[in-house]
Amino acid sequence: MEATNKSIVWEFILNGFSAGPELKITVFSITIFLFQIMLAGNMCVIIIISANKCLHLPMYFFLVVLSLTETLTNVLVIPGVLNIIIKGQMSISRVVCFTQSYFYFFLTGTCFLYLGVMSYDRYVAICHPLRYSTIMRKELCIMLVVGCQLTMCFCLLYPSIKIVNLPYCSQILDHLFCDSAALMSLACTDVRFLKFYGIISSLILLLGPLTLTLFSYILIISTVIRIPSVTGRQKTFSTCLSHLTMVVIVFSSAIFLEIRPPSYKSVAANKVVSLGTTMLAPLANPFVYTLRNENVKAVIKNMLKQKKNIVIKDK
């Protein structure tokens, strides 16, 4: 009977930062400031691309999907984190906790897959420009996005069912949100196989898109260097710089989170690193794609110019 009582946990208690009031206010202020910038920046990218027909191309379709997914990831996690930072602790029901854990890894995993798909899009655009519109049809783009989502659903099916049915010995979850690794640390049973499955799944989700990206860029570079004009080479490769920058940011953050040194794996450090990696890519995304993408910059300039002309006419 005692073991049964231990296994029934109807809610979890999320622990925040064990710090003084001044540090908490500082962390809260920085987090909410960056969250607002991230939210505004990504929404601007989505609105600008959606409102301009000249940007209705596969590359920008995938960018909208990526921006929306990264925004949803932060909306899922950050409001609760802000609440925990101020209060120190927050109770969360069992159902809500498992739901948050599932969708957090579903959304972050699909972002990795989307980046792999975007690298294939860049390969087709540069290596097969005459066939680009034929290959990257609207139907194919939608199928690729749905395929990424179904892949994540399949990868998360087994661990999600196991985690939901685990017996838990404690309800104190020493994390800022419902992370699957933190949940497994509370289990009253052996979870070594579940952890092993998680490692293998993470490697596949990281190395799969990364390998596709590297292979695509090897082919892209081999095509670009055969362009006789220096200006032509620079202009052609510049279309890939935004995507390549995001690949470096996203995958380097994820790899650091997985293989960082033991000295960085304390509970407090794990919270900070998890929060930082969750916000880094969505925060960088709108700046990378607006500052490095000439087409997006041109559209923004035209929109500002039109708005300025309207204001002058009204006066």
Secondary structure, DSSP 8 states (H G I E B T S, - for coil): -HHHHHH---EEEEE-----HHHHHHHHHHHHHHHHHHHHHHHHHHHHHHH-GGG-SHHHHHHHHHHHHHHHHHHHHHHHHHHHHHHSEEEEEHHHHHHHHHHHHHHHHHHHHHHHHHHHHHHHHHHSGGGHHHHS-HHHHHHHHHHHHHHHHHHHHHHHHHHHT--BS--EE-SSS--HHHHHTTBSS--HHHHHHHHHHHHHHHHHHHHHHHHHHHHHHHHHTT-S-HHHHHHHHHHHHHHHHHHHHHHHHHHHHHH--GGG-SHHHHHHHHHHHHHHHHHHHHHHHHHS-HHHHHHHHHHHHHHHHHHHHH-
